[in-house]
């Protein structure tokens, strides 16, 4: 685990696509490194298709790359794998285990994320149980999860008003639609396809990073004018 997180949980959250073949995964690692250099603040290893042994090997290789760039890596759905390889945390969905248990297992400095779909009550419970961030969505049709529950901007605004931890938006997000989610309260934009299907992953990551810089600019200008 990183001794200190190099940056706050705000910005582009890069989620890896499913990759089964070893050669393709080595290519993916290079693309993840491009995303980090472009400004991604957090990476999640997510692979629903690989066997357990391949998943661990891939997670270890990705962790090494993330360590090199001082970017935190969380593991999707699998607290045991996260603990075994020394990853920076875990992300849990509704069926993936208990947030409080994961927090106890991984320790107080681990990143523990919770999928909350369109359920603000679930997010409030996750916050009480020690989550580091909560994720809502899908906000748009998602090629990764076509049948995903849909969430709206009003939910993000209410979550921003009620919760005291970072909020991630996920689901079909593009560099063209991300700004509205940030304005509504998203601290993290969790992206799979629009990032890793881009011909230039680094450039696409920088486009997302620019959205966060632009969202902060009015507040900074106001503060400096005081």
C-alpha positions as CSV (number, residue, x, y, z in Angstrom):
1,X,0.0,0.0,0.0
2,X,1.3,3.5,-0.8
3,X,2.6,5.2,2.4
4,X,0.7,8.3,1.5
5,X,-1.8,8.9,-1.3
6,X,-0.2,11.2,-3.8
7,X,-3.4,13.2,-4.4
8,X,-7.0,13.5,-3.2
9,X,-9.7,11.3,-4.7
10,X,-10.8,13.8,-7.3
11,X,-10.3,13.4,-11.0
12,X,-10.4,10.6,-13.6
13,X,-10.9,7.1,-12.2
14,X,-9.6,4.6,-14.8
15,X,-11.4,1.2,-14.7
16,X,-9.8,-1.5,-16.7
17,X,-11.7,-3.4,-19.4
18,X,-11.9,-7.3,-19.4
19,X,-8.7,-8.7,-21.0
20,X,-8.2,-12.5,-21.1
21,X,-5.1,-12.9,-23.3
22,X,-1.7,-12.3,-21.7
23,X,-0.3,-10.3,-24.7
24,X,-3.4,-8.1,-24.7
25,X,-3.0,-7.4,-21.0
26,X,0.6,-6.2,-21.4
27,X,-0.7,-3.8,-24.0
28,X,-3.4,-2.7,-21.5
29,X,-0.8,-2.0,-18.8
30,X,0.9,0.4,-21.2
31,X,-2.5,2.1,-21.8
32,X,-3.1,2.4,-18.1
33,X,0.3,4.1,-17.7
34,X,-0.7,6.5,-20.4
35,X,-3.9,7.3,-18.5
36,X,-2.0,7.9,-15.3
37,X,0.5,10.2,-17.1
38,X,-2.6,12.0,-18.5
39,X,-3.9,12.7,-15.0
40,X,-5.9,9.6,-13.8
41,X,-5.8,9.8,-10.0
42,X,-7.1,6.2,-9.3
43,X,-7.1,2.9,-11.2
44,X,-9.4,0.0,-10.6
45,X,-8.5,-3.5,-11.8
46,X,-11.7,-5.1,-13.0
47,X,-11.8,-8.3,-15.0
48,X,-14.9,-10.5,-15.0
49,X,-13.8,-13.0,-17.6
50,X,-10.3,-14.2,-16.4
51,X,-9.7,-17.2,-14.2
52,X,-8.6,-16.7,-10.6
53,X,-4.9,-17.4,-11.3
54,X,-4.9,-15.1,-14.3
55,X,-6.6,-12.4,-12.3
56,X,-4.0,-12.5,-9.6
57,X,-1.2,-12.4,-12.1
58,X,-2.7,-9.5,-13.9
59,X,-3.5,-7.6,-10.7
60,X,0.1,-8.0,-9.5
61,X,1.5,-6.8,-12.8
62,X,-0.9,-3.8,-12.8
63,X,0.0,-3.0,-9.2
64,X,3.7,-2.8,-10.1
65,X,3.0,-0.4,-12.9
66,X,0.8,1.8,-10.7
67,X,3.4,1.8,-7.9
68,X,6.0,3.1,-10.5
69,X,3.7,6.0,-11.2
70,X,2.6,6.4,-7.5
71,X,-1.1,6.0,-8.5
72,X,-3.3,4.0,-6.1
73,X,-4.8,0.7,-7.4
74,X,-8.0,-0.8,-6.1
75,X,-9.3,-4.3,-6.9
76,X,-12.9,-4.8,-8.0
77,X,-15.1,-7.2,-5.9
78,X,-12.3,-9.1,-4.2
79,X,-11.0,-7.9,-0.8
80,X,-9.0,-11.1,-0.3
81,X,-7.1,-10.5,-3.6
82,X,-6.5,-6.9,-2.6
83,X,-5.1,-8.0,0.8
84,X,-3.0,-10.8,-0.7
85,X,-1.1,-8.6,-3.2
86,X,-1.0,-5.4,-1.1
87,X,-3.2,-3.3,-3.3
88,X,-4.4,0.1,-2.1
89,X,-8.0,-1.0,-1.6
90,X,-11.1,-2.6,-3.0
91,X,-14.3,-1.6,-4.7
92,X,-17.5,-3.6,-3.7
93,X,-20.8,-3.9,-5.4
94,X,-24.1,-5.0,-3.8
95,X,-23.3,-8.7,-3.8
96,X,-19.5,-8.4,-3.1
97,X,-19.3,-8.3,0.6
98,X,-19.7,-6.0,3.6
99,X,-18.0,-2.6,3.6
100,X,-17.3,-2.6,7.4
101,X,-15.7,-6.1,7.1
102,X,-13.5,-5.0,4.2
103,X,-12.5,-1.9,6.1
104,X,-11.5,-4.1,9.1
105,X,-9.6,-6.5,6.9
106,X,-7.7,-3.9,4.8
107,X,-7.0,-1.4,7.5
108,X,-7.8,2.3,8.1
109,X,-5.7,3.7,5.3
110,X,-7.1,1.5,2.5
111,X,-9.4,2.8,-0.1
112,X,-12.8,1.1,0.1
113,X,-15.3,2.1,-2.5
114,X,-19.0,1.1,-2.7
115,X,-21.3,0.9,-5.7
116,X,-24.6,2.6,-4.7
117,X,-26.4,2.6,-8.1
118,X,-29.3,5.0,-7.6
119,X,-29.7,4.4,-3.8
120,X,-28.8,7.3,-1.6
121,X,-29.7,5.2,1.5
122,X,-27.1,2.6,0.6
123,X,-24.5,5.4,0.2
124,X,-25.3,6.8,3.6
125,X,-24.9,3.3,5.1
126,X,-21.6,2.9,3.3
127,X,-20.3,6.2,4.7
128,X,-21.2,5.1,8.2
129,X,-19.5,1.7,7.6
130,X,-16.2,3.3,6.6
131,X,-16.3,3.7,2.8
132,X,-13.7,6.0,1.3
133,X,-16.0,6.9,-1.6
134,X,-19.3,5.9,-3.0
135,X,-20.2,5.5,-6.7
136,X,-23.6,6.2,-8.4
137,X,-24.7,5.3,-11.9
138,X,-25.1,4.4,-14.7
139,X,-25.7,8.0,-15.8
140,X,-25.7,7.1,-19.5
141,X,-26.1,3.9,-21.5
142,X,-23.0,1.8,-20.8
143,X,-21.4,-0.6,-23.2
144,X,-19.8,-2.3,-20.2
145,X,-23.1,-2.8,-18.3
146,X,-26.0,-2.4,-20.8
147,X,-28.6,-3.4,-18.2
148,X,-27.2,-1.2,-15.4
149,X,-29.6,0.8,-13.1
150,X,-29.8,4.4,-14.3
151,X,-29.2,7.4,-12.0
152,X,-29.7,11.1,-12.6
153,X,-28.1,14.5,-11.9
154,X,-30.7,15.2,-9.1
155,X,-29.3,12.2,-7.2
156,X,-25.8,13.5,-7.5
157,X,-26.8,16.9,-6.2
158,X,-28.7,15.4,-3.2
159,X,-25.7,13.1,-2.5
160,X,-23.3,16.1,-2.6
161,X,-25.5,17.9,0.0
162,X,-25.9,14.9,2.3
163,X,-22.6,13.0,2.2
164,X,-19.2,13.9,3.5
165,X,-17.0,11.7,1.3
166,X,-15.9,11.7,-2.4
167,X,-18.6,10.7,-4.9
168,X,-17.9,8.8,-8.1
169,X,-20.1,8.9,-11.2
170,X,-20.0,5.9,-13.5
171,X,-21.8,4.5,-16.6
172,X,-21.3,5.6,-20.2
173,X,-19.4,8.7,-19.3
174,X,-17.5,10.6,-22.1
175,X,-15.3,13.6,-22.1
176,X,-18.2,15.5,-23.6
177,X,-20.7,14.6,-20.8
178,X,-18.4,14.6,-17.8
179,X,-18.6,18.4,-17.1
180,X,-22.2,18.2,-16.1
181,X,-21.6,15.4,-13.7
182,X,-18.8,17.4,-12.0
183,X,-21.0,20.4,-11.7
184,X,-23.7,18.3,-10.1
185,X,-21.3,17.0,-7.4
186,X,-19.1,14.2,-8.8
187,X,-15.5,14.1,-7.5
188,X,-14.5,11.2,-9.6
189,X,-15.5,10.2,-13.2
190,X,-15.2,6.4,-13.5
191,X,-14.5,5.5,-17.1
192,X,-13.9,2.3,-19.0
193,X,-14.7,2.5,-22.7
194,X,-14.4,6.1,-23.5
195,X,-10.9,6.1,-22.0
196,X,-9.4,2.7,-23.1
197,X,-11.1,2.6,-26.6
198,X,-9.6,6.0,-27.4
199,X,-6.9,6.0,-30.1
200,X,-4.8,8.2,-27.7
201,X,-5.4,7.2,-24.1
202,X,-3.1,9.9,-22.7
203,X,-4.8,12.6,-24.7
204,X,-8.3,11.4,-23.6
205,X,-7.1,11.3,-20.0
206,X,-5.9,14.9,-20.3
207,X,-9.3,15.9,-21.6
208,X,-10.9,14.5,-18.5
209,X,-8.3,16.2,-16.3
210,X,-9.1,19.5,-18.0
211,X,-12.8,19.2,-17.0
212,X,-11.8,19.1,-13.3
213,X,-9.5,22.1,-13.7
214,X,-12.3,24.1,-15.4
215,X,-14.8,23.1,-12.7
216,X,-12.5,24.5,-10.0
217,X,-11.6,27.7,-11.9
218,X,-14.6,29.9,-11.0
219,X,-14.2,29.2,-7.3
220,X,-10.5,30.0,-7.4
221,X,-11.1,33.3,-9.2
222,X,-13.8,34.2,-6.7
223,X,-11.4,33.4,-3.8
224,X,-8.5,35.4,-5.2
225,X,-10.8,38.4,-5.7
226,X,-11.7,38.6,-2.0
